Amino acid sequence: MRYFIKLSYNGKAYHGWQNQPNAISVQEVLEKALSTLLQQPIAIVGAGRTDAGVHASQMFAHFDTEQEFSEEQLVFKMNSFLPKDIAIQDIFKVQPEAHARFDALSREYVYRISLEKDVFNFNQTYYMKMMLDVDKMNEASNILFEYKDFQCFSKSNTDVKTYNCEIMKAQWQYVDGELQFTVKADRFLRNMVRAIVGTMINIGLSKIKVADLHEIIKSKSRSEAGYSVPGHALYLTKIEYPDSIMFQE
């Protein structure tokens, strides 16, 4: 049987989602916990790869096993077994061919910027000392809908077949005293959200013009886009799937 895991994690202690040869990852910790509790080697496939330090308030992964178990009890045991920075919300059966990564219809991220120095949230947000022109940043966000190829925001030397992504939502708004950027797309390139945010900040600081974003995207050059903002303020918040993945008795 194939199962989906719904989980969340604080990424501070991890070198991203995906297994690394010399660094701890969320995937590795989950695989060890599942393998121990189900008493067999378990490999999991995540919905995507978050970078080092990036968090997820909602993440999905799938695994296969022939073991019979109570989903509810396994959730309880996993949460007892896992460290405090990883939590399991649900484990449920899906169709045998359902895939956590390839069946995802969309992914949504939120980047959090703190506008005031706060001694309690500096690990969760990116503190900006300078005033940002949010109207210009939202104007620039609308330009993203005009394009599909976002190679300029992709990490160099990445092994993707295409740089095309369909952006469905891109918006800056004030939330509880923070400035937050919400972006939703069918897929994201490595480092893409952090590079978009860095470019938008340059626009908000009037270092570059809103219209310059057209030329940046058309250049397909990472060096033309803005800096990559820190990962500790980025959150994967929502992943959507078709109902057809669910297991039918």
N, C-alpha and C positions, 0 to 999 in steps of 0.2 A: 504494500500500500504506500501511497505517497501522501505526505502530510505537509501542511503549511504551518509555520510558526509566526505568530504576530508578537513583536517585541519592541522594546525601547532601550536605549543605552546612552549613558554619558560618555562621550568619546575621549575625555581628557587623558585617561591612562593608556589609551590604545593607539597603535600605529595604523589606524584606519580599520575598515571592515575586513579586508581580505588577508588571508594567511600570508605571513612574511617569513623569510628564512631566519632572520636574526632579531625579530621584534614581535611583541605580543599584539594579537589582533582580536577583534570581537568574534570573528568566525572560529578561530582556534579555541577560544574559551567555550563557546557553545558546543562545538564538536566534541570536546573532551567531556563536557557535562552529559550530553546525550549518550555518548559511547559508554560512559560509566553506568548511567542509570538503566540503559537498555541492554547492557552487557554484550555489546557487539560494536564493531567499528561503524561509525556513522559519519558520512560526509554531508555537508549542507551547501546549498546554493542560495546566495542572497539576491535580493531584488536589484542590487546595485552595489557600487563600491564607494563608500565615504572615505574621504582623506583623513590623515592623522589629525586627531583632536576634534573632528566634526561629530556632532551628536545626532541622534535620531529619536524623535518622540513617537514615530511609527516606522517600523521596518518589517519586512517579510522575508522569509527564507523557506526553502523546502528540503525535505529529506525523505528517504525511502527506508522502509523496514518491513520485515515479515512478522515482527513481534506483535502480539496482542497486548494492548494496554488501555487503561482508562485515560482519555485525554485530560480530564479534569485533574486526576491524580498526578499525571506527569507534569502539568503546569505547576502544581503545588511543590512537587519534588524538585523541579528545575529551579524554582525561585528560592528554595531552601539551600540548594547546592551552589548556585551562581553567586558571584560577588555582588556587592550592593549597587554597583553601577550598571548592571544589566538586569532587566525585568522582562518576564514572559507574561503576556496578556492572554494568549489563546493558542491552542494547537488543534487543528481540525483537518479532517480528511478532504482530499481533493481528487479530481480525476487523475488517472495514472500518468497522463501526458502533460498535466498542468505544470507550468514553469514559472518560478518566482520572478525571474528576470525577464524572459521573453514575452510573457503574457501580460505584463504590466501595461496598462493603457496610458498612465501618466504618473509623474512624480512631482511633488511640490516641496520646495525649500523655503525657509525663512531665514533672513540674515538680520541680526539684531544690533542696532547701534545705540549706545548710551550717549545722551547729550550732556549729562552732568557726571562729574566724578562721583562714583558710588563705591564705597568700600566693601559692599556685600555682593555686587554682581559683576565685578571685573573679570571673573572667570567665565561668565556666561554671555557677555556682550563686548562689543568693540567700542571703546571710548573715543569720541571725536571731540577735540577741544575747539575746533573752528566751526563757525556757522555754515550750514549747507543750504543751498537754494533748492528746496524740495520740488518746487514747480518745474524747474529746469530738469531735475532728475526724472520726474514723471513724464515730461515731454520726451526725454531721451528713451524712456522705457517703451513708449509707443512705437518708436522706430524699430525695436526688436521684432515686432510683428510683421515687418515688411521683408524679413530675410529668413532663410533656411540654413545657410552655410555659416557656421560660427567657429570656423577654424581659428580665427583671431583670438578667441577666448579659451582655446584648448591648450593644455600642457604640451610642450614639445615632445617629440619622440614617443607619441602614444600609438598603440597598435589598433586603431579603429579603421574600418573600411570606408566609413563616411563621416563627414562632419556636419551632416544635416540633422537639425532638430526642429520640431514644430513647437514654438512657444505659444502657450494658451493663455497665460496670465503673467503680467509683470507690473507691479505696483508698489509705490512707496507710500507709507501711511504712518501716522503717529498712533502708538498703542501704549497706554499706561506710561506716558513720559518717555518712551523710546521711539526711535525711528526704525521702522521695520520694512524690509524689502521682501515681498512675496513673489516667487516666480514658479510657474508650473509649465512643464513641457512633457512631450512623449518620451524623451530621453535627454540625458545631459552628458557632456564631454568631461573628461578629467579636468578639475580645477575651474570649470566653466563659470559657476555661480560666483566664486570668489573673484574671478577676473572681471566679470560684468560689474560687480559691486565696486571694485576698485576704479573702474572706468567711470562709473556713475558718480562716484565721490569727486573725481577730478572735474566732472561737469558741474557738480554742485558747488565746488570751490572756485568755479570760473577759470580753471587752469586750461580747459579746452571748451570749445563751443558745442552746443547741442548738435548742430549740423555736422560737426566733425565725426560723429559716430557713424555716419554713412560711409565715409572713407576708411575708417578703422575696420569696419566689418568687411568691406570690399577688398581690403588689402590682404586678408587671410593671414596676416602676420601677427604673432603673439607680441612682438616687440612694439607694435603700434598701439596696442590696447593698454589699459591702465595696470597698476600693480595688483597683486593678488592679496586681498585682505586676509587677516588671520582666520584660521579654521575654527577657533574656539567659540565664535559667535554664530556659526552656521548650523542649522537644524534641518534634517530631513523630517518633514511633518506629515506627509500623506502620500500613499501609493494606492492607485485605483486598479481594480481588476474586473474583467467581465464575470457575470454570474455563472457563466458556463464552466468555469473551473471547478465549481463545487461538486463534490461526490454525490451521485444519485444512487440511492439504494435500488 
